[in-house]
């Protein structure tokens, strides 16, 4: 089964799809080995990983496509990626979709923020006219070569114009052809229930540590009606915390010996990277040759 088809199937399954976020190939491998069925890459962790900068539309399309491609090649599960605002108008959106398809992504999303966008849980967001976003979604759907390549529409209108506008936009975006709908940053359980009651589409929610949306269990989110839950920066935050702790230890004590029980070690890390299997593959090409 193609990864696009598999991702679409998992989105529509009765059981909620839990999709952790990676920030690089190593974190994606860890997510896969933990047993998760899909992984996502957002602009927030990509900007932090590649640039050491916040999510303020600083990454270019080629940079994001290359980062997505590397993660796709690191794992065997579907990768869902961030198309930002589509990187321009409808024609730019078409190129964005095609580039991510060629990179091997199983799906992507575009959002209705005004460029330059910002993280959906930051203040000061602005959104484009709904008609302009509808046109972008139509362009995205038209551009994809694989009809199972998942196109998700995200609206940030809740934090700008309120819940009524966000729900109206969500239904318009679904009618324009979006496979999945994401109403960003609801702040209460009541808003989340209303989104799933009134939006006629599969829906996604994110759980962002320190963000605006209430933190709930996967089961609770499934009961509310969500089809997908994403943990977009959990791995990034955990890694940043761990690196800070070990660097503080090294600075204070001049050694990492006291931190050994809180890190993966040389041989285990090589195993995670698949070193032995790659070495065996490398050696296999010399079998039968006189050397």
Beta strands, then each sheet from edge to edge (+ up, - down):
strand 1: 17-22
strand 2: 38-41
strand 3: 78-82
strand 4: 107-111
strand 5: 150-155
strand 6: 180-183
strand 7: 203-206
strand 8: 228-231
sheet 1: 1+ 2+ 3+ 4+ 5+ 6+ 7+ 8+ 1+
end
